[in-house]
Amino acid sequence: MNVMDIFAAILICTSAVPIQDCDRENALSITFGPNSYSQVDLCQIEAMAYIANTGLVQKGDVVKVYCGPRQQIYARFSKSEKHG
């Protein structure tokens, strides 16, 4: 991967969903991080900081971050691909 190719999808699920089961199908909200990164760990840390400052996460919500190549993240998590 080239520098700045890693991008984040941030899923917010209800507290009734165990974090390992929080996915595209049961997320209350899916948003994308505002930046690209060169390292997965930096992507995950900054995505969590970003979502914490948006007001989208309510007390008790579960937040799960997926980081990967931009095209793969958009293909997997874009609203146009969400079922249900």
PyMOL CGO cylinders between C-alpha atoms (Angstrom):
from pymol import cmd
from pymol.cgo import CYLINDER

trace = [
    CYLINDER, 0.00, 0.00, 0.00, 1.19, 3.51, -0.73, 0.3, 1, 1, 1, 1, 1, 1,
    CYLINDER, 1.19, 3.51, -0.73, 1.42, 6.17, 1.93, 0.3, 1, 1, 1, 1, 1, 1,
    CYLINDER, 1.42, 6.17, 1.93, -2.00, 7.58, 2.80, 0.3, 1, 1, 1, 1, 1, 1,
    CYLINDER, -2.00, 7.58, 2.80, -3.95, 4.69, 1.27, 0.3, 1, 1, 1, 1, 1, 1,
    CYLINDER, -3.95, 4.69, 1.27, -5.60, 3.46, 4.50, 0.3, 1, 1, 1, 1, 1, 1,
    CYLINDER, -5.60, 3.46, 4.50, -9.09, 4.72, 5.22, 0.3, 1, 1, 1, 1, 1, 1,
    CYLINDER, -9.09, 4.72, 5.22, -11.62, 4.11, 8.05, 0.3, 1, 1, 1, 1, 1, 1,
    CYLINDER, -11.62, 4.11, 8.05, -15.22, 2.96, 8.19, 0.3, 1, 1, 1, 1, 1, 1,
    CYLINDER, -15.22, 2.96, 8.19, -16.72, 3.61, 11.61, 0.3, 1, 1, 1, 1, 1, 1,
    CYLINDER, -16.72, 3.61, 11.61, -19.72, 1.55, 12.69, 0.3, 1, 1, 1, 1, 1, 1,
    CYLINDER, -19.72, 1.55, 12.69, -21.97, 2.46, 15.61, 0.3, 1, 1, 1, 1, 1, 1,
    CYLINDER, -21.97, 2.46, 15.61, -24.10, -0.33, 17.04, 0.3, 1, 1, 1, 1, 1, 1,
    CYLINDER, -24.10, -0.33, 17.04, -26.48, -0.56, 19.97, 0.3, 1, 1, 1, 1, 1, 1,
    CYLINDER, -26.48, -0.56, 19.97, -25.08, -1.87, 23.24, 0.3, 1, 1, 1, 1, 1, 1,
    CYLINDER, -25.08, -1.87, 23.24, -27.20, -5.01, 22.76, 0.3, 1, 1, 1, 1, 1, 1,
    CYLINDER, -27.20, -5.01, 22.76, -24.82, -6.03, 19.95, 0.3, 1, 1, 1, 1, 1, 1,
    CYLINDER, -24.82, -6.03, 19.95, -21.52, -7.57, 21.11, 0.3, 1, 1, 1, 1, 1, 1,
    CYLINDER, -21.52, -7.57, 21.11, -18.61, -5.67, 19.54, 0.3, 1, 1, 1, 1, 1, 1,
    CYLINDER, -18.61, -5.67, 19.54, -17.49, -8.74, 17.58, 0.3, 1, 1, 1, 1, 1, 1,
    CYLINDER, -17.49, -8.74, 17.58, -20.94, -8.88, 15.95, 0.3, 1, 1, 1, 1, 1, 1,
    CYLINDER, -20.94, -8.88, 15.95, -21.18, -5.16, 15.08, 0.3, 1, 1, 1, 1, 1, 1,
    CYLINDER, -21.18, -5.16, 15.08, -21.21, -5.13, 11.28, 0.3, 1, 1, 1, 1, 1, 1,
    CYLINDER, -21.21, -5.13, 11.28, -22.78, -3.45, 8.26, 0.3, 1, 1, 1, 1, 1, 1,
    CYLINDER, -22.78, -3.45, 8.26, -26.03, -5.34, 8.65, 0.3, 1, 1, 1, 1, 1, 1,
    CYLINDER, -26.03, -5.34, 8.65, -26.83, -4.26, 12.22, 0.3, 1, 1, 1, 1, 1, 1,
    CYLINDER, -26.83, -4.26, 12.22, -25.08, -0.89, 12.57, 0.3, 1, 1, 1, 1, 1, 1,
    CYLINDER, -25.08, -0.89, 12.57, -27.20, 2.06, 13.63, 0.3, 1, 1, 1, 1, 1, 1,
    CYLINDER, -27.20, 2.06, 13.63, -24.86, 4.31, 11.69, 0.3, 1, 1, 1, 1, 1, 1,
    CYLINDER, -24.86, 4.31, 11.69, -21.88, 3.98, 9.39, 0.3, 1, 1, 1, 1, 1, 1,
    CYLINDER, -21.88, 3.98, 9.39, -19.58, 6.88, 8.71, 0.3, 1, 1, 1, 1, 1, 1,
    CYLINDER, -19.58, 6.88, 8.71, -16.18, 7.24, 7.13, 0.3, 1, 1, 1, 1, 1, 1,
    CYLINDER, -16.18, 7.24, 7.13, -13.12, 8.84, 8.68, 0.3, 1, 1, 1, 1, 1, 1,
    CYLINDER, -13.12, 8.84, 8.68, -12.14, 12.24, 7.32, 0.3, 1, 1, 1, 1, 1, 1,
    CYLINDER, -12.14, 12.24, 7.32, -8.51, 11.37, 6.53, 0.3, 1, 1, 1, 1, 1, 1,
    CYLINDER, -8.51, 11.37, 6.53, -6.31, 8.74, 4.94, 0.3, 1, 1, 1, 1, 1, 1,
    CYLINDER, -6.31, 8.74, 4.94, -3.41, 7.19, 6.81, 0.3, 1, 1, 1, 1, 1, 1,
    CYLINDER, -3.41, 7.19, 6.81, -0.20, 5.30, 6.20, 0.3, 1, 1, 1, 1, 1, 1,
    CYLINDER, -0.20, 5.30, 6.20, -0.61, 2.92, 9.16, 0.3, 1, 1, 1, 1, 1, 1,
    CYLINDER, -0.61, 2.92, 9.16, -3.59, 0.86, 10.32, 0.3, 1, 1, 1, 1, 1, 1,
    CYLINDER, -3.59, 0.86, 10.32, -3.02, 1.59, 14.02, 0.3, 1, 1, 1, 1, 1, 1,
    CYLINDER, -3.02, 1.59, 14.02, -2.98, 5.35, 13.38, 0.3, 1, 1, 1, 1, 1, 1,
    CYLINDER, -2.98, 5.35, 13.38, -6.16, 4.99, 11.32, 0.3, 1, 1, 1, 1, 1, 1,
    CYLINDER, -6.16, 4.99, 11.32, -7.93, 3.18, 14.16, 0.3, 1, 1, 1, 1, 1, 1,
    CYLINDER, -7.93, 3.18, 14.16, -6.83, 5.63, 16.87, 0.3, 1, 1, 1, 1, 1, 1,
    CYLINDER, -6.83, 5.63, 16.87, -7.72, 8.73, 14.89, 0.3, 1, 1, 1, 1, 1, 1,
    CYLINDER, -7.72, 8.73, 14.89, -11.04, 7.28, 13.71, 0.3, 1, 1, 1, 1, 1, 1,
    CYLINDER, -11.04, 7.28, 13.71, -12.06, 6.65, 17.34, 0.3, 1, 1, 1, 1, 1, 1,
    CYLINDER, -12.06, 6.65, 17.34, -11.04, 10.20, 18.30, 0.3, 1, 1, 1, 1, 1, 1,
    CYLINDER, -11.04, 10.20, 18.30, -12.95, 11.59, 15.31, 0.3, 1, 1, 1, 1, 1, 1,
    CYLINDER, -12.95, 11.59, 15.31, -16.20, 9.75, 16.07, 0.3, 1, 1, 1, 1, 1, 1,
    CYLINDER, -16.20, 9.75, 16.07, -15.97, 10.66, 19.77, 0.3, 1, 1, 1, 1, 1, 1,
    CYLINDER, -15.97, 10.66, 19.77, -16.06, 14.33, 18.80, 0.3, 1, 1, 1, 1, 1, 1,
    CYLINDER, -16.06, 14.33, 18.80, -19.04, 14.11, 16.42, 0.3, 1, 1, 1, 1, 1, 1,
    CYLINDER, -19.04, 14.11, 16.42, -21.84, 13.59, 18.93, 0.3, 1, 1, 1, 1, 1, 1,
    CYLINDER, -21.84, 13.59, 18.93, -23.06, 10.56, 16.96, 0.3, 1, 1, 1, 1, 1, 1,
    CYLINDER, -23.06, 10.56, 16.96, -22.12, 8.08, 19.69, 0.3, 1, 1, 1, 1, 1, 1,
    CYLINDER, -22.12, 8.08, 19.69, -24.54, 7.83, 22.60, 0.3, 1, 1, 1, 1, 1, 1,
    CYLINDER, -24.54, 7.83, 22.60, -23.78, 6.40, 26.03, 0.3, 1, 1, 1, 1, 1, 1,
    CYLINDER, -23.78, 6.40, 26.03, -23.70, 2.62, 25.78, 0.3, 1, 1, 1, 1, 1, 1,
    CYLINDER, -23.70, 2.62, 25.78, -23.19, 2.47, 22.00, 0.3, 1, 1, 1, 1, 1, 1,
    CYLINDER, -23.19, 2.47, 22.00, -20.60, 0.10, 20.59, 0.3, 1, 1, 1, 1, 1, 1,
    CYLINDER, -20.60, 0.10, 20.59, -18.10, 1.55, 18.12, 0.3, 1, 1, 1, 1, 1, 1,
    CYLINDER, -18.10, 1.55, 18.12, -16.14, -0.62, 15.71, 0.3, 1, 1, 1, 1, 1, 1,
    CYLINDER, -16.14, -0.62, 15.71, -13.53, 0.70, 13.29, 0.3, 1, 1, 1, 1, 1, 1,
    CYLINDER, -13.53, 0.70, 13.29, -12.45, -1.05, 10.11, 0.3, 1, 1, 1, 1, 1, 1,
    CYLINDER, -12.45, -1.05, 10.11, -9.34, 0.29, 8.36, 0.3, 1, 1, 1, 1, 1, 1,
    CYLINDER, -9.34, 0.29, 8.36, -8.14, -0.72, 4.93, 0.3, 1, 1, 1, 1, 1, 1,
    CYLINDER, -8.14, -0.72, 4.93, -7.62, 0.46, 1.38, 0.3, 1, 1, 1, 1, 1, 1,
    CYLINDER, -7.62, 0.46, 1.38, -10.10, 3.20, 0.45, 0.3, 1, 1, 1, 1, 1, 1,
    CYLINDER, -10.10, 3.20, 0.45, -11.77, 1.30, -2.42, 0.3, 1, 1, 1, 1, 1, 1,
    CYLINDER, -11.77, 1.30, -2.42, -12.26, -1.82, -0.29, 0.3, 1, 1, 1, 1, 1, 1,
    CYLINDER, -12.26, -1.82, -0.29, -13.67, 0.17, 2.63, 0.3, 1, 1, 1, 1, 1, 1,
    CYLINDER, -13.67, 0.17, 2.63, -16.14, 2.04, 0.40, 0.3, 1, 1, 1, 1, 1, 1,
    CYLINDER, -16.14, 2.04, 0.40, -17.16, -1.14, -1.41, 0.3, 1, 1, 1, 1, 1, 1,
    CYLINDER, -17.16, -1.14, -1.41, -17.79, -2.99, 1.85, 0.3, 1, 1, 1, 1, 1, 1,
    CYLINDER, -17.79, -2.99, 1.85, -19.50, -0.24, 3.84, 0.3, 1, 1, 1, 1, 1, 1,
    CYLINDER, -19.50, -0.24, 3.84, -21.12, 2.26, 1.48, 0.3, 1, 1, 1, 1, 1, 1,
    CYLINDER, -21.12, 2.26, 1.48, -24.85, 2.83, 2.01, 0.3, 1, 1, 1, 1, 1, 1,
    CYLINDER, -24.85, 2.83, 2.01, -25.63, 1.88, -1.56, 0.3, 1, 1, 1, 1, 1, 1,
    CYLINDER, -25.63, 1.88, -1.56, -24.36, -1.61, -0.78, 0.3, 1, 1, 1, 1, 1, 1,
    CYLINDER, -24.36, -1.61, -0.78, -26.16, -1.99, 2.59, 0.3, 1, 1, 1, 1, 1, 1,
    CYLINDER, -26.16, -1.99, 2.59, -28.97, -4.50, 2.61, 0.3, 1, 1, 1, 1, 1, 1,
    CYLINDER, -28.97, -4.50, 2.61, -32.15, -4.17, 4.64, 0.3, 1, 1, 1, 1, 1, 1,
]
cmd.load_cgo(trace, "trace")
